[in-house]
Amino acid sequence: MSIRVKFALIVAVFLAAYFIPIQHPRVQSAITDTFVMLQDYAQKHVLFCLVPAFFIAGAIAVFISQASVMKYFGPRANKVLSYGVASVSGTILAVCSCTVLPLFAGIYTRGAGIGPATAFLYSGPAINALAIILTARVLGFELGAARAIGAIVFAVVIGLLMSFFFRKDELSRAEETEAAFAGAADEDERPLARTASFIGVMVFILIFAAWAKPAEQSGFWWDVYTIHWYIVLPLLAVLGVMVWRWFKSDERQEWLDATSDFTLQIMPLLFAGVLAAGFLLGMPETDNGIIPNSWIAQLVGGNSLQANFFASIVGAFMYFATLTEIPILEGLLGSGMGKGPALALLLAGPALSLPNLLVIRSVLGTKKTLVFAAIVIVMATLSGIIYGAFA
């Protein structure tokens, strides 16, 4: 961080501390909700979502050969295979927008092209099977189907556009990566099946440890929820045996170091983003942020370009915990929100948030992050307008 940026931050904090009317009820409620949201985030996401994701990211960075990542996800990889896998990964992982970040950082730093990496980044939280099913049941089949189709199409188009816009950078990056890791595949003596099964066990631990509690206490999703810890504990035992038997002490230390690096890079930015989102918008279920919910409800009424664009902007910056976007939208639809803006928010919201954008910037840089966010917002806006015209 440059001296100018540090000085600007100091000035911004000073001005905020000097001028914010602390005694105003809205400001006090916003401050309270800021820390309530941070606690909620820590309780629901850190231990059972982010911690497994950090260990998976560390394992990808250490145990998966550079040649394998470049072969299947690099800039010169088969596009049908790389984008196909990346665009449907969300249905398998069912992770939230914060959990996908370490996984995205892991494959991107290991050499994956920006196209497949950003397709995976978007699809991970957007194509959550439980969220799509719940959307269809609560908000209507048409909206649920539009969300599912839109998310898959979005993932592919976003990846292709990012790859096109930054094709020169990606080819240069690929050449540097290939040169730096020339011969790495030959030096890797670990069988591919062993590495795949090791990471696979951690992925299953992540999926079941982070299994969200369904709204209805019946059916398949509830049955899995009631037994998910009985699945996680044996998997942890299997993982412990793998770590002990398959890896040397220096390899285990390298894995822990990589996991620590991802944690130190991502966690502070996530916490800062959650605090900012909590202060501005409050908890999703409340109206305690600096920006009142009534303002948002008024701006997303109908199916105009303005309503769809504003819904996309709100979705891109607001933090949604897993599945909370559905009851929020149910309330907004009851307050006059158009179906087009509802879809726009569903397509922009779960995949983006202010905390996410801060982390993505640390991985991709400012320019690529802004382009990624702009693509999501524009596509969500257009999708909302088209859907709203026929809904």
Rosetta blueprint (number, residue, H / E / L):
1 M L
2 S L
3 I H
4 R H
5 V H
6 K H
7 F H
8 A H
9 L H
10 I H
11 V H
12 A H
13 V H
14 F H
15 L H
16 A H
17 A H
18 Y H
19 F H
20 I L
21 P L
22 I L
23 Q L
24 H L
25 P H
26 R H
27 V H
28 Q H
29 S H
30 A H
31 I H
32 T H
33 D H
34 T H
35 F H
36 V H
37 M H
38 L H
39 Q H
40 D H
41 Y H
42 A H
43 Q H
44 K H
45 H H
46 V H
47 L H
48 F H
49 C H
50 L H
51 V H
52 P H
53 A H
54 F H
55 F H
56 I H
57 A H
58 G H
59 A H
60 I H
61 A H
62 V H
63 F H
64 I L
65 S L
66 Q H
67 A H
68 S H
69 V H
70 M H
71 K H
72 Y H
73 F H
74 G L
75 P L
76 R L
77 A L
78 N L
79 K H
80 V H
81 L H
82 S H
83 Y H
84 G H
85 V H
86 A H
87 S H
88 V H
89 S H
90 G H
91 T H
92 I H
93 L H
94 A L
95 V L
96 C L
97 S L
98 C L
99 T L
100 V H
101 L H
102 P H
103 L H
104 F H
105 A H
106 G H
107 I H
108 Y H
109 T H
110 R L
111 G L
112 A L
113 G L
114 I H
115 G H
116 P H
117 A H
118 T H
119 A H
120 F H
121 L H
122 Y H
123 S H
124 G H
125 P H
126 A H
127 I L
128 N L
129 A H
130 L H
131 A H
132 I H
133 I H
134 L H
135 T H
136 A H
137 R H
138 V H
139 L H
140 G L
141 F H
142 E H
143 L H
144 G H
145 A H
146 A H
147 R H
148 A H
149 I H
150 G H
151 A H
152 I H
153 V H
154 F H
155 A H
156 V H
157 V H
158 I H
159 G H
160 L H
161 L H
162 M H
163 S H
164 F H
165 F H
166 F L
167 R H
168 K H
169 D H
170 E H
171 L H
172 S H
173 R H
174 A H
175 E H
176 E H
177 T H
178 E H
179 A H
180 A H
181 F L
182 A L
183 G L
184 A H
185 A H
186 D H
187 E H
188 D L
189 E L
190 R L
191 P L
192 L H
193 A H
194 R H
195 T H
196 A H
197 S H
198 F H
199 I H
200 G H
201 V H
202 M H
203 V H
204 F H
205 I H
206 L H
207 I H
208 F H
209 A H
210 A L
211 W L
212 A L
213 K L
214 P L
215 A L
216 E L
217 Q L
218 S L
219 G L
220 F H
221 W H
222 W H
223 D H
224 V H
225 Y H
226 T H
227 I H
228 H H
229 W H
230 Y H
231 I H
232 V H
233 L H
234 P H
235 L H
236 L H
237 A H
238 V H
239 L H
240 G H
241 V H
242 M H
243 V H
244 W H
245 R H
246 W H
247 F L
248 K L
249 S H
250 D H
251 E H
252 R H
253 Q H
254 E H
255 W H
256 L H
257 D H
258 A H
259 T H
260 S H
261 D H
262 F H
263 T H
264 L H
265 Q H
266 I H
267 M H
268 P H
269 L H
270 L H
271 F H
272 A H
273 G H
274 V H
275 L H
276 A H
277 A H
278 G H
279 F H
280 L H
281 L H
282 G L
283 M L
284 P L
285 E L
286 T L
287 D L
288 N L
289 G L
290 I L
291 I L
292 P L
293 N H
294 S H
295 W H
296 I H
297 A H
298 Q H
299 L H
300 V L
301 G E
302 G E
303 N L
304 S L
305 L H
306 Q H
307 A H
308 N H
309 F H
310 F H
311 A H
312 S H
313 I H
314 V H
315 G H
316 A H
317 F H
318 M L
319 Y L
320 F L
321 A L
322 T L
323 L L
324 T L
325 E H
326 I H
327 P H
328 I H
329 L H
330 E H
331 G H
332 L H
333 L H
334 G H
335 S L
336 G L
337 M E
338 G L
339 K H
340 G H
341 P H
342 A H
343 L H
344 A H
345 L H
346 L H
347 L H
348 A H
349 G L
350 P L
351 A L
352 L L
353 S L
354 L H
355 P H
356 N H
357 L H
358 L H
359 V H
360 I H
361 R H
362 S H
363 V H
364 L H
365 G L
366 T H
367 K H
368 K H
369 T H
370 L H
371 V H
372 F H
373 A H
374 A H
375 I H
376 V H
377 I H
378 V H
379 M H
380 A H
381 T H
382 L H
383 S H
384 G H
385 I H
386 I H
387 Y H
388 G H
389 A H
390 F H
391 A L
